[in-house]
């Protein structure tokens, strides 16, 4: 029953992870906050409801991350990583759940956590698998590429908190690795204004991410 409910809601949850959080919490956001509080209070049935709502989202994140990682998973392996995500949420007296402050949507918050757990698990899985003959350089490059992907997706999930200019500068500098000179040519902004604007944008992202647990 939990798996069926998770499957039914996985697409809706996946579509919502990159949407900016509205200024005033809507009914869904309020329901999510209530569910988190109920889980923390160990209310009967609350954890089962949480798993039913978000296991599909976690499975989606694991599948997408493994595809980018180039490391196919069996159904059992994917379920194991989903279980790791759930354990991570309950670790240290549910510190990750307690860290949810409502500054982003709950699916966005959970997606960032799920990606980090998935990447760690996939890296361990790669280390356990046979390494092809060679100097290992390709393995290191792919490892770095996955870490960069997670950072990129975490940033993308938070760009909705920025205005258009700030978001564009973050993409150009941090995601596309453009120099200040290149950014100035592309945007028409004075070179001297780019650094302060980027600093302001990064501070907004830090403030918005708030208590999100770090890997």
C-alpha positions as a Python dict, from the first residue, in 0.01 Angstrom:
ca = {
    (1, 'X'): (0, 0, 0),
    (2, 'X'): (287, 236, 85),
    (3, 'X'): (461, 157, -245),
    (4, 'X'): (143, 223, -446),
    (5, 'X'): (87, 557, -275),
    (6, 'X'): (451, 649, -325),
    (7, 'X'): (427, 564, -696),
    (8, 'X'): (113, 774, -738),
    (9, 'X'): (274, 1077, -577),
    (10, 'X'): (633, 1045, -705),
    (11, 'X'): (578, 1247, -1022),
    (12, 'X'): (398, 1526, -841),
    (13, 'X'): (670, 1542, -578),
    (14, 'X'): (946, 1540, -842),
    (15, 'X'): (783, 1825, -1033),
    (16, 'X'): (761, 2035, -721),
    (17, 'X'): (1122, 2017, -605),
    (18, 'X'): (1246, 2315, -808),
    (19, 'X'): (951, 2546, -759),
    (20, 'X'): (1015, 2853, -544),
    (21, 'X'): (845, 2859, -207),
    (22, 'X'): (560, 3112, -200),
    (23, 'X'): (572, 3400, 47),
    (24, 'X'): (273, 3267, 242),
    (25, 'X'): (256, 2889, 297),
    (26, 'X'): (-23, 2732, 96),
    (27, 'X'): (-237, 2440, 209),
    (28, 'X'): (17, 2182, 89),
    (29, 'X'): (306, 2356, 266),
    (30, 'X'): (101, 2376, 584),
    (31, 'X'): (16, 2007, 555),
    (32, 'X'): (384, 1921, 511),
    (33, 'X'): (481, 2128, 816),
    (34, 'X'): (210, 1958, 1019),
    (35, 'X'): (334, 1615, 904),
    (36, 'X'): (693, 1694, 1006),
    (37, 'X'): (576, 1811, 1349),
    (38, 'X'): (368, 1496, 1387),
    (39, 'X'): (670, 1278, 1301),
    (40, 'X'): (886, 1462, 1553),
    (41, 'X'): (616, 1416, 1816),
    (42, 'X'): (599, 1043, 1731),
    (43, 'X'): (227, 1074, 1657),
    (44, 'X'): (70, 735, 1570),
    (45, 'X'): (88, 668, 1198),
    (46, 'X'): (280, 988, 1118),
    (47, 'X'): (604, 819, 1008),
    (48, 'X'): (416, 569, 792),
    (49, 'X'): (236, 861, 626),
    (50, 'X'): (567, 1042, 572),
    (51, 'X'): (722, 734, 410),
    (52, 'X'): (413, 685, 197),
    (53, 'X'): (429, 1044, 73),
    (54, 'X'): (801, 1074, 4),
    (55, 'X'): (945, 727, -65),
    (56, 'X'): (852, 775, -431),
    (57, 'X'): (1035, 1107, -443),
    (58, 'X'): (1343, 948, -286),
    (59, 'X'): (1332, 666, -539),
    (60, 'X'): (1310, 922, -820),
    (61, 'X'): (1612, 1112, -685),
    (62, 'X'): (1817, 792, -646),
    (63, 'X'): (1730, 679, -999),
    (64, 'X'): (1817, 1016, -1150),
    (65, 'X'): (2143, 1042, -956),
    (66, 'X'): (2250, 689, -1049),
    (67, 'X'): (2179, 764, -1416),
    (68, 'X'): (2401, 1072, -1405),
    (69, 'X'): (2660, 871, -1213),
    (70, 'X'): (2661, 607, -1487),
    (71, 'X'): (2610, 333, -1230),
    (72, 'X'): (2293, 131, -1297),
    (73, 'X'): (2113, -2, -991),
    (74, 'X'): (1895, -304, -936),
    (75, 'X'): (1557, -255, -771),
    (76, 'X'): (1698, -391, -448),
    (77, 'X'): (1998, -158, -456),
    (78, 'X'): (1774, 141, -512),
    (79, 'X'): (1549, 37, -223),
    (80, 'X'): (1858, 6, 0),
    (81, 'X'): (1958, 365, -77),
    (82, 'X'): (1604, 488, -13),
    (83, 'X'): (1627, 312, 324),
    (84, 'X'): (1958, 492, 388),
    (85, 'X'): (1786, 824, 319),
    (86, 'X'): (1514, 743, 570),
    (87, 'X'): (1775, 645, 828),
    (88, 'X'): (1960, 971, 764),
    (89, 'X'): (1642, 1166, 837),
    (90, 'X'): (1608, 992, 1174),
    (91, 'X'): (1975, 1004, 1271),
    (92, 'X'): (2074, 1201, 1583),
    (93, 'X'): (1720, 1233, 1716),
    (94, 'X'): (1584, 1324, 1370),
    (95, 'X'): (1819, 1621, 1339),
    (96, 'X'): (1754, 1653, 965),
    (97, 'X'): (1378, 1675, 1014),
    (98, 'X'): (1423, 1916, 1304),
    (99, 'X'): (1634, 2133, 1075),
    (100, 'X'): (1341, 2194, 839),
    (101, 'X'): (1248, 2556, 898),
    (102, 'X'): (997, 2605, 616),
    (103, 'X'): (1214, 2849, 420),
    (104, 'X'): (1199, 2613, 123),
    (105, 'X'): (931, 2361, 34),
    (106, 'X'): (959, 2027, 211),
    (107, 'X'): (1013, 1834, -117),
    (108, 'X'): (1301, 2070, -206),
    (109, 'X'): (1456, 2028, 139),
    (110, 'X'): (1423, 1649, 126),
    (111, 'X'): (1559, 1634, -230),
    (112, 'X'): (1884, 1804, -126),
    (113, 'X'): (1929, 1554, 158),
    (114, 'X'): (1837, 1258, -65),
    (115, 'X'): (2088, 1357, -334),
    (116, 'X'): (2371, 1379, -82),
    (117, 'X'): (2293, 1039, 66),
    (118, 'X'): (2253, 888, -282),
    (119, 'X'): (2588, 1020, -402),
    (120, 'X'): (2770, 888, -95),
    (121, 'X'): (2608, 546, -143),
    (122, 'X'): (2686, 539, -515),
    (123, 'X'): (3048, 630, -451),
    (124, 'X'): (3077, 342, -205),
    (125, 'X'): (2912, 110, -457),
    (126, 'X'): (3160, 214, -726),
    (127, 'X'): (3452, 145, -493),
    (128, 'X'): (3320, -207, -433),
    (129, 'X'): (3291, -284, -806),
    (130, 'X'): (3586, -407, -1015),
    (131, 'X'): (3803, -128, -1156),
    (132, 'X'): (3887, -162, -1529),
    (133, 'X'): (4250, -202, -1634),
    (134, 'X'): (4411, 141, -1656),
    (135, 'X'): (4540, 420, -1435),
    (136, 'X'): (4203, 496, -1276),
    (137, 'X'): (4195, 851, -1410),
    (138, 'X'): (3851, 802, -1566),
    (139, 'X'): (3712, 679, -1234),
    (140, 'X'): (3839, 992, -1054),
    (141, 'X'): (3700, 1218, -1326),
    (142, 'X'): (3355, 1059, -1302),
    (143, 'X'): (3362, 1081, -921),
    (144, 'X'): (3436, 1453, -944),
    (145, 'X'): (3168, 1500, -1208),
    (146, 'X'): (2901, 1351, -983),
    (147, 'X'): (3001, 1571, -690),
    (148, 'X'): (2983, 1873, -919),
    (149, 'X'): (2640, 1762, -1042),
    (150, 'X'): (2502, 1749, -688),
    (151, 'X'): (2637, 2096, -614),
    (152, 'X'): (2485, 2225, -938),
    (153, 'X'): (2142, 2074, -868),
    (154, 'X'): (2143, 2200, -509),
    (155, 'X'): (2213, 2552, -638),
    (156, 'X'): (1945, 2522, -906),
    (157, 'X'): (1693, 2421, -640),
    (158, 'X'): (1760, 2747, -454),
    (159, 'X'): (1785, 2991, -745),
    (160, 'X'): (1416, 3070, -717),
    (161, 'X'): (1499, 3281, -411),
    (162, 'X'): (1702, 3527, -621),
    (163, 'X'): (1603, 3803, -856),
    (164, 'X'): (1667, 3757, -1228),
    (165, 'X'): (2006, 3931, -1235),
    (166, 'X'): (2137, 3750, -927),
    (167, 'X'): (2025, 3410, -1055),
    (168, 'X'): (2190, 3473, -1392),
    (169, 'X'): (2519, 3572, -1230),
    (170, 'X'): (2518, 3261, -1010),
    (171, 'X'): (2459, 3041, -1316),
    (172, 'X'): (2728, 3211, -1522),
    (173, 'X'): (2997, 3221, -1252),
    (174, 'X'): (2936, 2911, -1042),
    (175, 'X'): (2768, 2673, -1286),
    (176, 'X'): (2932, 2776, -1615),
    (177, 'X'): (3265, 2884, -1458),
    (178, 'X'): (3267, 3219, -1640),
    (179, 'X'): (3517, 3489, -1544),
    (180, 'X'): (3404, 3834, -1435),
    (181, 'X'): (3522, 3970, -1770),
    (182, 'X'): (3313, 3719, -1964),
    (183, 'X'): (3011, 3787, -1745),
    (184, 'X'): (3049, 4161, -1803),
    (185, 'X'): (3051, 4105, -2181),
    (186, 'X'): (2747, 3876, -2164),
    (187, 'X'): (2537, 4089, -1930),
    (188, 'X'): (2659, 4444, -1985),
    (189, 'X'): (2723, 4483, -1612),
    (190, 'X'): (3036, 4669, -1496),
    (191, 'X'): (3307, 4427, -1383),
    (192, 'X'): (3328, 4605, -1047),
    (193, 'X'): (2961, 4537, -971),
    (194, 'X'): (2973, 4163, -1036),
    (195, 'X'): (3160, 4058, -720),
    (196, 'X'): (2934, 4247, -476),
    (197, 'X'): (2621, 4121, -655),
    (198, 'X'): (2746, 3762, -641),
    (199, 'X'): (2825, 3800, -270),
    (200, 'X'): (2475, 3928, -204),
    (201, 'X'): (2323, 3641, -405),
    (202, 'X'): (2531, 3380, -221),
    (203, 'X'): (2422, 3525, 113),
    (204, 'X'): (2058, 3500, 5),
    (205, 'X'): (2111, 3135, -83),
    (206, 'X'): (2278, 3067, 253),
    (207, 'X'): (1996, 3241, 437),
    (208, 'X'): (1734, 3050, 241),
    (209, 'X'): (1905, 2714, 285),
    (210, 'X'): (1922, 2792, 655),
    (211, 'X'): (1933, 2474, 858),
    (212, 'X'): (1973, 2231, 571),
    (213, 'X'): (2215, 1964, 693),
    (214, 'X'): (2548, 1947, 512),
    (215, 'X'): (2726, 1635, 399),
}
